[in-house]
Amino acid sequence: MPYSAEHKEQTRAKIVETARKLFNRHGFEGVTIDQVMEAAGLTRGGFYNHFPNKQALYSAAVSSFLMGRGAKWRAEAGVDPTCPSPEMVMNMMKSYLSDEHLGDVEGQCPMIALPSDVARENDAVREAYRQLLESMVWLFEQCIGSGQESRRQALTLAALCVGGMTLARTLPDCELAQEVRQAALKSAEDIRSSKAA
């Protein structure tokens, strides 16, 4: 008896989430299909019922963050895209640049965990990454306002988030890592203050 469409979708989601965590921890080259399937409690043969290759899985893993772990992270941070406000910008910045986010390697945003890998990957993977960045920028724009200056500020906030955390991730247990994140957060506060003034 064949599996239901719902079962197939649940299995696919399990593979994607397992892969996302492994890719965050070990990078694209450091993870094999066998490792993903074993960690998901599935056989290698089942992989090809869901994905043609590892690159397709990688693209799905990057894309899944926005409405998966990312949605949970936004809810925990008090970020509601349906009710944008200047305070929400700071909630997002504080949560993104937090010790908890830095320490949650498996749960980190792919923009922090995977930038070098993504730059070397195919168009589908880079497109998934681009969409994730565009979503972050869009969320900031909703809170800041419309117009060219607001777009520039939203891009700056996204760069502060991703850049600050990427640098901090490369400097574990280092005072400089904390200083980088604090400087990024302070710059975000300055941008928010200048917009409110």
C-alpha positions in Angstrom: 0.0 0.0 0.0 1.5 3.4 -1.0 2.1 6.1 1.5 -0.4 9.0 1.7 0.5 12.4 0.3 0.5 13.7 3.9 2.9 11.0 5.0 5.2 11.8 2.1 5.1 15.6 3.0 5.9 14.9 6.6 8.8 12.6 5.6 10.1 15.3 3.3 9.8 18.0 6.0 11.7 15.7 8.4 14.5 15.2 5.9 14.7 19.0 5.3 14.8 19.9 9.0 17.4 17.3 9.8 19.5 18.5 6.8 19.2 22.1 7.9 20.6 21.3 11.3 23.4 19.2 9.9 24.3 21.8 7.2 24.4 24.6 9.9 26.7 22.5 12.0 29.0 21.0 9.3 28.5 22.9 6.1 27.4 21.6 2.7 30.6 19.6 2.0 30.7 18.2 5.6 27.3 16.4 5.3 26.5 13.4 3.2 23.1 12.1 2.1 23.7 9.0 4.2 24.3 11.2 7.3 21.1 13.1 6.7 19.0 10.0 6.2 20.5 8.2 9.2 19.9 11.2 11.4 16.3 11.4 10.2 15.9 7.7 10.9 15.3 6.8 7.2 17.0 4.8 4.5 19.2 6.3 1.8 17.0 4.9 -0.9 14.1 7.0 0.3 16.0 10.2 -0.3 15.5 10.1 -4.0 11.7 9.9 -3.6 12.0 13.5 -2.4 15.1 15.1 -3.9 17.0 14.6 -7.1 20.3 15.4 -5.4 22.0 17.0 -2.4 21.9 20.5 -3.9 18.1 20.4 -4.1 18.0 19.3 -0.5 20.3 22.2 0.4 18.1 24.7 -1.4 15.1 23.3 0.4 16.9 23.5 3.8 17.8 27.2 3.3 14.2 28.0 2.1 12.6 26.1 5.0 14.1 28.4 7.7 11.8 31.3 7.0 8.5 29.6 7.9 10.0 26.9 10.1 12.7 27.7 12.7 12.6 31.3 11.6 8.9 31.6 12.4 9.5 30.1 15.8 12.4 32.5 16.4 10.3 35.5 15.4 7.4 34.5 17.7 9.8 34.0 20.6 11.3 37.5 19.9 7.9 39.2 19.8 8.2 39.9 16.1 4.8 39.9 14.4 5.0 40.8 10.7 1.3 41.7 10.7 1.8 44.5 13.3 5.0 46.4 12.3 6.4 49.0 14.7 9.7 50.6 15.5 9.8 48.5 18.7 9.6 45.4 16.7 12.8 46.4 14.9 14.6 46.4 18.2 13.0 43.1 19.3 14.3 41.5 16.1 17.7 43.0 16.4 18.1 42.1 20.1 17.0 38.5 19.4 19.0 38.1 16.2 22.2 39.4 17.9 21.6 37.5 21.2 23.8 35.0 23.0 21.0 32.5 22.6 21.0 32.8 18.8 24.8 32.7 18.6 24.9 29.5 20.7 22.1 27.7 18.8 24.3 26.5 15.9 21.7 24.1 14.6 18.9 26.6 14.9 20.8 29.6 13.5 19.6 31.5 10.5 21.3 30.1 7.3 22.4 33.7 6.5 24.8 33.3 9.5 25.7 29.6 9.2 26.1 29.2 5.5 27.2 32.3 3.6 30.5 30.9 2.2 28.8 27.6 1.2 25.9 29.4 -0.5 28.3 31.6 -2.5 29.8 28.5 -4.1 26.5 26.8 -4.8 24.1 26.7 -7.7 21.5 29.3 -8.6 18.7 27.5 -6.8 20.6 27.6 -3.5 21.6 31.3 -4.0 18.0 32.2 -4.8 16.8 30.6 -1.6 19.4 32.6 0.3 18.4 35.8 -1.5 14.7 35.2 -0.7 15.6 34.8 3.0 17.6 38.1 3.0 14.8 39.9 1.1 12.3 38.7 3.7 14.4 40.1 6.5 14.8 43.4 4.7 11.0 43.5 3.9 10.2 43.0 7.6 12.5 45.9 8.6 11.0 48.1 5.9 7.5 47.3 7.2 8.6 48.6 10.6 10.5 51.6 9.3 8.4 53.0 6.5 8.4 53.2 2.8 10.8 55.1 0.5 14.3 54.9 -0.7 15.8 56.0 2.7 13.8 53.4 4.6 15.0 50.8 2.1 18.6 51.8 2.7 18.1 51.7 6.5 16.4 48.2 6.2 19.4 46.9 4.2 21.8 48.4 6.8 19.9 46.7 9.6 20.0 43.4 7.8 23.8 43.8 7.1 24.3 44.6 10.8 22.4 41.5 11.9 24.0 39.1 9.5 27.5 40.6 9.5 27.6 41.0 13.3 26.5 37.4 13.9 28.7 36.0 11.2 31.8 37.6 12.7 30.7 36.6 16.2 30.3 33.0 15.1 33.9 32.9 13.9 35.1 34.1 17.3 33.7 31.7 19.9 34.2 32.5 23.6 35.9 35.7 22.7 35.3 39.2 24.1 35.5 40.6 20.6 32.5 38.6 19.5 30.4 40.2 22.2 31.8 43.7 21.3 30.9 43.1 17.6 27.3 42.2 18.4 26.9 45.1 20.9 28.3 47.5 18.3 25.8 46.2 15.7 22.9 46.5 18.1 24.0 50.1 19.1 24.2 51.1 15.5 20.7 49.7 14.9 19.4 51.7 17.9 21.0 54.8 16.4 19.2 54.1 13.0 15.9 53.7 14.8 16.4 56.9 16.8 17.3 58.9 13.8 14.1 57.6 12.0 12.0 58.5 15.0 13.5 62.0 15.3 
